[in-house]
């Protein structure tokens, strides 16, 4: 049968656009002179560096949304500077599984900014820290039950043992673990600092909102350069010459 030239041919279906993962948002810049919040200064002899939630499985879930590479680079700088200056480094990991833990929250579907987080296969995987920022001998590693690093851990007691009343926070997530730990520290008469360009969250808005709230209420917002400079001033003379 000869096709009627006046009958339009059915159009081929338009191919679906390829799935493209979210691009990481740019890390907010925090200049050395742009510190915001309470007028506290970093004293390396009173400070401890607290590194939160840098486990591999968590950062993998964020890597297409958040500047994870920059987080790891800056956190590694902070850790090296702290160790060189004799500032204690404390890691806090949160193992999922508590029935009321909203941080299992990251994987629940529905709602803006929610991530589908593949649960780790066991506690060892849940605790596994990214290679760029692995703990070393002499560091403390604590497992928290809640977003605040003080809940269900020896963090407060460990800080007292170390003679430290300043906590410098880096890691994730800015609007939950970092924010609540800083607020908890302030309510325990400690002085919290948050390294604004060495934390991450699911979105840029969440990141900035967390820093704004912290600066307005309980924490000093500082940049990586300011912290490493403060630590460098306290390095032993032989270490400073070696670098």
C-alpha positions as CSV (number, residue, x, y, z in Angstrom):
1,X,0.0,0.0,0.0
2,X,1.4,3.4,-1.1
3,X,1.6,5.8,1.9
4,X,-0.4,9.0,1.6
5,X,2.1,11.8,1.3
6,X,-0.4,14.1,3.2
7,X,-0.4,11.9,6.2
8,X,2.3,13.0,8.7
9,X,4.7,10.4,9.7
10,X,4.7,9.7,13.5
11,X,7.6,11.5,15.1
12,X,10.3,9.4,16.8
13,X,10.2,9.8,20.5
14,X,12.6,12.4,21.9
15,X,15.4,10.7,23.7
16,X,15.5,11.3,27.4
17,X,18.2,13.7,28.5
18,X,21.1,11.9,30.1
19,X,21.2,12.0,33.9
20,X,23.7,14.5,35.1
21,X,24.7,14.4,38.8
22,X,24.5,17.7,40.7
23,X,27.7,19.8,40.5
24,X,29.3,20.5,43.8
25,X,28.6,24.0,45.1
26,X,31.6,26.3,45.5
27,X,33.2,26.4,48.9
28,X,32.4,29.7,50.6
29,X,35.4,31.9,50.9
30,X,36.4,33.0,54.4
31,X,39.3,35.5,54.3
32,X,41.8,35.6,57.2
33,X,40.3,39.0,58.3
34,X,36.7,38.0,57.8
35,X,36.2,36.2,61.1
36,X,32.7,36.6,62.4
37,X,31.0,35.9,65.7
38,X,32.1,36.3,69.3
39,X,35.4,38.2,69.7
40,X,37.5,35.2,70.7
41,X,41.0,34.6,69.5
42,X,42.6,31.1,68.8
43,X,45.1,30.1,71.5
44,X,46.9,26.9,70.4
45,X,47.7,26.1,74.0
46,X,43.9,26.0,74.8
47,X,42.6,24.6,71.5
48,X,41.7,21.2,70.2
49,X,40.9,20.4,66.6
50,X,37.7,18.4,66.3
51,X,37.2,16.6,63.0
52,X,33.6,15.5,62.5
53,X,32.1,13.0,60.1
54,X,34.8,12.5,57.5
55,X,34.0,8.8,56.9
56,X,34.3,7.6,53.4
57,X,30.7,6.5,52.9
58,X,29.3,9.9,54.0
59,X,31.6,11.9,51.8
60,X,30.9,9.6,48.8
61,X,27.2,10.5,49.2
62,X,28.0,14.2,49.2
63,X,30.7,14.3,46.5
64,X,28.4,15.4,43.6
65,X,26.7,18.1,45.7
66,X,29.3,19.5,48.1
67,X,33.0,20.5,47.7
68,X,34.3,17.4,49.3
69,X,37.7,17.6,47.6
70,X,38.3,21.1,49.1
71,X,37.0,19.9,52.5
72,X,39.6,17.1,52.5
73,X,42.4,19.3,51.3
74,X,41.7,22.0,53.9
75,X,41.1,19.5,56.7
76,X,44.3,17.8,56.0
77,X,46.1,21.2,56.2
78,X,44.5,21.9,59.6
79,X,45.4,18.4,60.9
80,X,49.0,18.8,59.9
81,X,49.3,22.3,61.4
82,X,47.7,21.1,64.6
83,X,50.0,18.1,65.0
84,X,53.0,20.3,64.3
85,X,51.9,22.8,66.9
86,X,51.1,20.2,69.5
87,X,47.3,20.9,69.3
88,X,45.3,17.7,70.0
89,X,43.3,16.3,67.2
90,X,40.0,14.6,68.0
91,X,38.0,12.7,65.4
92,X,34.2,12.1,65.9
93,X,32.4,9.5,63.9
94,X,28.7,8.7,64.1
95,X,27.7,5.2,63.4
96,X,24.2,5.0,61.9
97,X,21.6,2.7,63.3
98,X,20.0,4.5,66.3
99,X,16.2,4.1,65.8
100,X,15.6,7.8,66.5
101,X,18.8,9.2,64.9
102,X,17.9,11.9,62.4
103,X,21.2,11.5,60.8
104,X,20.1,8.3,59.3
105,X,18.2,11.3,58.1
106,X,20.5,11.8,55.2
107,X,19.2,8.8,53.4
108,X,15.5,9.3,53.8
109,X,13.7,10.2,50.5
110,X,11.5,13.2,50.2
111,X,12.3,16.9,50.9
112,X,14.8,19.2,49.4
113,X,18.4,18.4,49.8
114,X,17.8,14.8,50.9
115,X,20.3,12.2,49.8
116,X,19.9,8.6,49.1
117,X,22.6,7.3,51.4
118,X,23.6,3.7,50.9
119,X,24.1,2.3,54.4
120,X,27.5,0.8,55.2
121,X,27.7,-2.9,55.4
122,X,29.1,-3.0,59.0
123,X,30.4,-0.9,61.8
124,X,34.0,-1.0,60.5
125,X,32.9,0.5,57.2
126,X,30.8,3.0,59.0
127,X,33.8,4.2,61.0
128,X,36.3,4.2,58.1
129,X,37.8,7.6,57.6
130,X,38.8,9.1,54.3
131,X,42.4,8.3,53.5
132,X,43.4,12.0,53.1
133,X,42.7,12.6,56.8
134,X,43.3,9.4,58.5
135,X,43.9,9.4,62.3
136,X,47.4,8.8,63.6
137,X,48.9,7.6,66.8
138,X,48.2,10.2,69.5
139,X,44.9,11.3,68.0
140,X,41.6,10.6,69.8
141,X,38.7,8.8,67.9
142,X,35.2,9.0,69.5
143,X,31.9,7.5,68.3
144,X,28.9,9.8,68.9
145,X,25.3,8.7,69.2
146,X,23.8,12.0,68.1
147,X,24.6,15.0,66.0
148,X,26.4,16.7,68.9
149,X,29.8,15.3,69.3
150,X,29.3,15.6,73.1
151,X,26.3,13.2,73.3
152,X,27.3,9.7,74.3
153,X,31.0,10.3,74.1
154,X,33.9,11.2,76.3
155,X,34.6,14.4,74.4
156,X,34.0,16.7,77.4
157,X,36.1,14.6,79.7
158,X,38.8,14.2,77.0
159,X,39.0,18.0,76.6
160,X,39.3,18.4,80.3
161,X,42.1,15.8,80.4
162,X,43.9,17.7,77.7
163,X,43.4,21.0,79.4
164,X,41.6,22.5,76.4
165,X,38.6,24.8,76.5
166,X,38.6,25.9,72.8
167,X,37.2,23.6,70.1
168,X,37.9,24.2,66.4
169,X,35.4,22.3,64.3
170,X,35.8,21.0,60.8
171,X,34.0,18.4,58.7
172,X,30.3,17.8,58.2
173,X,27.5,18.4,58.2
174,X,27.5,22.1,58.8
175,X,23.8,22.5,59.7
176,X,23.6,19.4,61.9
177,X,26.7,17.9,63.5
178,X,28.9,21.0,63.3
179,X,26.2,23.4,64.3
180,X,24.9,21.3,67.3
181,X,28.4,20.5,68.5
182,X,29.3,24.2,68.5
183,X,26.1,25.1,70.3
184,X,26.7,22.3,72.8
185,X,30.3,23.5,73.4
186,X,29.1,27.0,74.1
187,X,26.5,25.9,76.5
188,X,29.3,24.0,78.4
189,X,31.4,27.2,78.8
190,X,33.8,26.2,76.0
191,X,34.7,28.5,73.1
192,X,33.8,27.0,69.7
193,X,35.3,28.0,66.5
194,X,34.0,26.8,63.1
195,X,36.3,26.7,60.1
196,X,33.8,28.1,57.6
197,X,35.8,27.0,54.5
198,X,36.5,23.5,55.9
199,X,32.9,22.3,56.5
200,X,30.3,21.0,54.0
201,X,26.6,20.3,53.8
202,X,24.1,19.1,51.2
203,X,23.6,22.6,49.6
204,X,25.3,25.9,49.6
205,X,22.2,27.5,51.2
206,X,22.5,25.0,54.1
207,X,26.2,25.7,54.5
208,X,25.8,29.5,54.6
209,X,22.7,29.3,56.8
210,X,24.6,27.3,59.3
211,X,27.5,29.7,59.4
212,X,25.2,32.7,59.7
213,X,23.3,31.1,62.6
214,X,26.5,30.1,64.4
215,X,28.1,33.5,64.0
216,X,24.9,35.2,65.4
217,X,24.6,32.9,68.4
218,X,27.6,31.0,69.8
219,X,30.7,30.4,67.6
220,X,33.5,32.3,65.9
221,X,33.7,31.7,62.2
222,X,37.2,31.5,60.9
223,X,39.1,30.5,57.7
224,X,41.6,27.7,57.2
225,X,44.4,30.2,56.6
226,X,43.7,32.0,59.9
227,X,43.7,28.7,61.9
228,X,46.9,27.4,60.3
229,X,48.6,30.7,60.9
230,X,47.6,30.7,64.6
231,X,48.9,27.1,65.0
232,X,52.2,28.0,63.2
233,X,52.9,30.7,65.7
234,X,52.9,28.0,68.5
235,X,55.1,25.5,66.7
236,X,58.3,24.4,68.5
237,X,61.3,26.1,67.1
238,X,62.9,22.9,65.6
239,X,59.6,22.1,63.9
240,X,59.3,25.5,62.4
241,X,62.8,25.4,61.0
242,X,62.2,22.0,59.5
243,X,59.3,23.4,57.4
